[in-house]
């Protein structure tokens, strides 16, 4: 039984329709790649604060500032 957990940040305000499309896309991927029945797949979307995750060892906000060259 495949389980996919999608993390999205709250900063952009993801709509219910967008979340539904993410679930459909992840389910389709599991069906096509793993040959699973859609009824046996679980797709969970968690909305997280931007600071709760990171890229390259930095919180996302710091990483974005570093990449864009903008000081805090």
C-alpha positions as CSV (number, residue, x, y, z in Angstrom):
1,X,0.0,0.0,0.0
2,X,1.9,3.1,-1.2
3,X,1.9,6.2,1.0
4,X,3.0,9.6,-0.3
5,X,3.4,12.6,1.9
6,X,3.5,16.0,0.1
7,X,4.7,19.0,2.1
8,X,3.7,22.4,0.9
9,X,4.3,25.8,2.5
10,X,1.6,28.0,3.7
11,X,3.2,31.1,2.2
12,X,1.3,30.8,-1.1
13,X,-2.2,29.8,0.0
14,X,-2.7,26.5,-1.9
15,X,-6.4,26.1,-2.9
16,X,-8.5,23.0,-2.5
17,X,-8.5,22.5,-6.3
18,X,-4.7,22.7,-6.4
19,X,-4.5,20.1,-3.6
20,X,-6.9,17.8,-5.4
21,X,-4.7,18.0,-8.5
22,X,-1.6,17.2,-6.5
23,X,-3.4,14.1,-5.1
24,X,-4.6,13.1,-8.6
25,X,-1.0,13.5,-10.0
26,X,0.6,11.5,-7.2
27,X,-2.0,8.8,-7.5
28,X,-1.5,8.6,-11.2
29,X,2.2,8.3,-10.7
30,X,1.8,5.4,-8.3
31,X,-0.6,3.6,-10.7
32,X,1.7,4.0,-13.7
33,X,5.1,3.5,-12.1
34,X,4.3,1.0,-9.3
35,X,1.3,-0.6,-11.1
36,X,-0.9,-0.1,-8.0
37,X,-4.6,0.2,-7.8
38,X,-5.7,3.8,-7.0
39,X,-7.9,2.4,-4.2
40,X,-4.8,1.2,-2.4
41,X,-2.8,4.4,-2.5
42,X,-2.7,7.1,0.2
43,X,-1.7,10.7,-0.6
44,X,-1.4,13.1,2.3
45,X,-0.8,16.8,2.0
46,X,0.7,18.7,5.0
47,X,0.8,22.4,5.0
48,X,3.9,23.5,6.9
49,X,5.5,26.7,7.9
50,X,8.3,27.8,5.6
51,X,10.8,27.6,8.4
52,X,9.9,24.0,9.2
53,X,12.0,22.6,6.4
54,X,15.2,23.4,4.6
55,X,17.4,23.1,1.6
56,X,21.1,22.3,1.8
57,X,21.2,22.6,5.6
58,X,19.6,26.0,5.7
59,X,16.0,27.0,6.6
60,X,14.2,27.8,3.3
61,X,14.0,31.6,4.0
62,X,17.7,31.7,4.6
63,X,18.4,29.7,1.4
64,X,16.2,32.0,-0.7
65,X,18.0,35.0,0.7
66,X,21.3,33.5,-0.1
67,X,20.4,32.5,-3.6
68,X,18.8,35.9,-4.4
69,X,21.6,37.9,-2.8
70,X,19.1,39.8,-0.6
71,X,20.1,40.5,3.0
72,X,17.6,39.5,5.8
